[in-house]
Amino acid sequence: MTDAAAPAAAPSPAPTAAEKAALLSSLHVPGDPLVVVNVWDAITARIVARTPGVRALASASHAVAFAYGVPDGEGMTVEMALDAARRITASTDLPVSIDFERGYAPDAAGVQANVARLIEAGAAGLNIEDSLAGATSDRRPIAEAAARVAAARAAADAAGVPLAINARTDTLAGSPDAFDEAIDRANAYVDAGATSVFVLGLRTEQMVADAVAAVRAPVALFAHPGYIPLARLAELGVARISFGPQILGLTLAHLASAAEQLTARGEYPAELATRYEL
């Protein structure tokens, strides 16, 4: 007699929204940073999510907006932003942080309502920024900006989802020497409920180290060619590294190069034979 075949193991249940959010927050570890390769639609989310070593995803509003054919800086409507979020979050079981720009609302009450909808769309976290019209523009008054972070936290609390709020301060992008203001804003956002702070405009190793020491939460930053090496950023205690629209630029540069090579009747690019499945 032969033993009957063992029954196949039941698939693991998908993580809940609360579990994804808690996991996303836990991945922001100073010295062991979460590196997010920013995505903008379902297929980029699926491809990046399948890549070994990837632990979470993050969208980039600039890339999402360009995919819709509109400018960055809330050129999208909130409906467009939520639609993109749904498509990305539905593409993976990994936690997803959505770049929610300025919250798509003129006041804190509107931010709270929109963040509640973003959680329903599957977001485990979000970026929310304090500038009025772009990274180098004036910032909202600090109390007003903090109230908008608190509104996002209130929406998360009401939903029972410990949303990972990556509050972005654009202080140094607009005023490169206003380091003290950047730190004051960062800590005000932490007090309002941010779980990490995205400090745009940290230019040197010393600035990075000083920010890590002064901010009362994990520090996130934007990396780019010619900047501090990724390994060194980890040594300095950074907790999250992203690349924003540069990943879109990387992708489109390869597309443009292939288009030029093919229309010139050149060699077939090797990647032309690569096939991706949904």
C-alpha positions in Angstrom: 0.0 0.0 0.0 1.1 3.5 -0.6 0.5 6.5 1.5 -2.1 9.0 0.2 -0.6 12.2 -1.0 -0.5 14.9 1.6 -3.0 17.6 1.0 -1.6 20.8 -0.4 -1.0 23.5 2.2 -3.6 26.2 2.2 -2.3 29.6 0.9 -1.5 32.1 3.6 -4.1 34.7 4.1 -3.3 38.1 2.7 -2.2 40.6 5.3 -4.7 43.0 6.6 -4.5 46.7 6.1 -3.5 47.2 9.7 -0.8 44.5 9.4 0.6 46.2 6.3 0.7 49.6 7.9 2.4 48.3 11.0 5.0 46.4 8.9 5.7 49.5 6.8 6.4 51.6 9.9 8.6 48.8 11.3 10.8 48.8 8.2 12.0 52.4 8.9 15.1 51.4 10.8 17.9 53.9 11.3 21.1 52.3 10.0 19.1 49.7 8.0 17.1 51.9 5.7 14.1 50.9 3.7 15.1 51.6 0.1 12.0 52.2 -2.1 12.2 52.1 -5.9 9.3 54.4 -6.7 6.5 53.1 -8.9 3.5 54.7 -10.7 1.1 52.1 -12.0 0.1 48.4 -11.7 2.8 46.9 -13.9 5.7 48.9 -12.3 4.3 47.9 -8.9 4.2 44.2 -9.8 7.7 44.1 -11.3 9.3 45.9 -8.4 7.4 43.9 -5.8 8.7 40.7 -7.3 12.3 41.8 -7.2 14.4 40.0 -4.6 15.1 42.3 -1.6 12.2 44.6 -2.1 10.2 44.9 1.2 7.7 47.7 0.4 6.7 49.9 -2.4 6.2 53.7 -2.6 4.6 55.7 -5.4 6.0 59.0 -6.7 3.4 61.7 -7.4 5.5 63.2 -10.2 5.6 59.9 -12.1 1.9 59.1 -11.4 0.9 62.5 -12.7 3.0 62.2 -15.8 1.4 58.8 -16.5 -1.9 60.6 -16.5 -0.5 63.3 -18.7 -0.9 66.1 -16.2 1.8 68.1 -14.3 3.0 67.3 -10.8 2.1 69.5 -7.9 -1.5 68.3 -7.6 -2.2 68.5 -11.3 -4.1 65.4 -10.6 -7.5 65.5 -8.9 -8.0 63.6 -5.7 -10.1 61.1 -7.7 -7.1 60.5 -10.1 -4.7 60.1 -7.1 -7.0 57.6 -5.4 -7.6 55.6 -8.6 -3.8 55.3 -9.1 -3.4 54.3 -5.5 -6.0 51.5 -5.9 -4.3 50.2 -9.0 -0.9 50.1 -7.3 -2.1 48.6 -4.0 -4.1 45.9 -5.7 -1.0 44.7 -7.6 0.9 43.4 -4.5 0.6 42.1 -1.0 3.5 44.2 0.1 2.8 47.4 2.0 2.5 50.5 -0.2 3.3 54.1 0.7 1.4 56.6 -1.5 2.8 60.0 -2.3 -0.3 62.1 -1.5 1.3 65.4 -2.2 -0.4 68.1 0.0 -3.5 66.0 0.7 -5.6 67.4 -2.2 -7.5 69.6 0.2 -7.5 73.3 1.3 -7.8 72.5 5.0 -7.2 69.9 7.7 -10.7 68.6 7.6 -10.4 67.9 3.9 -7.1 66.1 4.4 -8.7 63.9 7.0 -11.5 63.0 4.6 -9.2 62.3 1.8 -6.7 60.2 3.8 -9.7 58.1 5.0 -10.4 57.4 1.4 -6.7 56.6 0.7 -6.8 54.0 3.5 -9.8 52.5 1.9 -7.8 52.4 -1.4 -5.3 50.1 0.3 -2.5 52.5 1.3 -0.3 51.4 4.3 1.4 54.7 4.4 1.6 58.1 2.8 3.8 61.1 2.1 2.3 64.5 2.9 4.3 67.7 2.3 4.3 71.2 3.8 5.0 73.4 0.8 2.3 75.4 -0.8 3.1 75.0 -4.4 6.2 72.9 -4.9 9.4 72.0 -3.1 11.0 75.4 -3.5 7.9 77.4 -2.7 6.8 79.0 0.6 5.8 76.6 3.4 2.5 76.5 5.2 2.7 78.0 8.7 4.1 75.3 11.0 1.0 75.0 13.1 -1.2 74.6 10.0 1.2 72.1 8.5 1.2 70.1 11.7 -2.6 70.2 11.9 -2.7 68.5 8.5 -0.4 65.7 9.7 -2.6 65.4 12.8 -5.7 65.1 10.4 -4.0 62.2 8.6 -3.3 60.5 11.9 -6.9 61.1 13.0 -8.2 59.4 9.8 -5.9 56.4 10.5 -7.0 56.1 14.1 -10.7 56.2 13.0 -10.0 53.4 10.5 -8.0 51.3 13.0 -5.0 51.3 10.7 -1.6 52.4 12.1 -0.8 54.4 8.9 2.9 55.0 8.3 2.9 58.8 7.9 6.1 60.1 6.2 5.7 63.8 6.7 7.8 65.8 4.3 9.4 69.2 5.0 10.6 71.2 2.1 12.3 73.8 4.2 15.8 73.2 3.0 14.8 72.9 -0.6 13.3 76.4 -0.5 15.6 78.0 2.1 18.9 76.0 2.1 20.3 77.6 5.3 17.2 77.2 7.4 18.3 74.0 9.1 16.8 74.9 12.5 13.4 75.6 10.9 13.6 72.2 9.2 14.2 70.4 12.5 11.5 72.4 14.3 9.0 71.4 11.6 10.2 67.8 11.6 9.6 67.4 15.3 6.3 69.3 15.2 5.1 66.8 12.6 6.3 63.9 14.8 4.4 65.3 17.7 1.3 65.5 15.4 1.5 61.8 14.5 4.1 61.3 11.8 6.0 58.0 12.1 9.0 59.3 10.0 10.1 62.6 8.5 11.2 63.1 4.9 13.7 66.0 5.1 14.2 67.3 1.6 17.5 69.1 0.9 20.0 67.5 3.2 23.1 68.2 1.1 26.1 66.9 3.1 27.1 64.0 5.4 27.2 66.4 8.3 23.7 67.7 7.6 22.4 64.2 7.4 24.1 63.2 10.7 22.8 66.3 12.4 19.2 65.7 11.2 19.3 62.0 12.3 20.4 63.2 15.7 17.9 66.0 16.1 14.7 64.5 14.6 12.6 62.5 17.1 11.7 59.9 14.5 13.3 58.0 11.6 14.6 60.2 8.9 13.9 59.7 5.2 15.6 61.4 2.3 15.9 61.6 -1.5 19.0 60.1 -3.2 20.3 60.8 -6.6 23.4 60.3 -8.8 26.4 62.2 -7.3 24.9 62.2 -3.9 26.1 60.5 -0.7 26.5 56.7 -1.5 23.7 54.5 -0.3 25.9 52.4 2.0 27.2 55.6 3.6 23.6 56.9 4.2 22.9 53.7 6.1 26.0 54.3 8.2 24.8 57.8 9.0 21.6 56.4 10.4 19.1 57.2 7.6 15.9 55.1 7.9 14.4 55.4 4.4 15.8 56.2 1.0 13.7 57.0 -2.1 14.3 58.3 -5.6 11.1 60.0 -6.6 10.6 60.7 -10.4 14.1 59.6 -11.2 12.9 56.0 -11.5 10.5 57.2 -14.2 13.4 59.0 -15.8 15.5 55.8 -15.7 12.8 53.8 -17.4 12.0 56.4 -20.1 15.7 56.8 -20.9 15.9 53.1 -21.6 12.8 53.3 -23.7 14.0 56.3 -25.7 17.4 54.6 -26.3 15.7 51.5 -27.6 13.4 53.5 -29.8 16.4 55.3 -31.4 18.2 52.0 -31.9 15.3 50.3 -33.5 14.2 53.2 -35.8 17.8 53.4 -37.0 17.5 49.7 -38.0 20.2 48.8 -35.5 20.7 45.7 -33.4 17.9 44.3 -31.5 18.2 45.3 -27.8 18.6 42.2 -25.8 15.8 43.2 -23.5 13.4 43.3 -26.4 13.0 39.5 -25.9 12.1 39.9 -22.2 8.6 39.1 -21.4 6.7 40.2 -18.2 3.5 38.7 -17.0 0.9 40.4 -14.9 
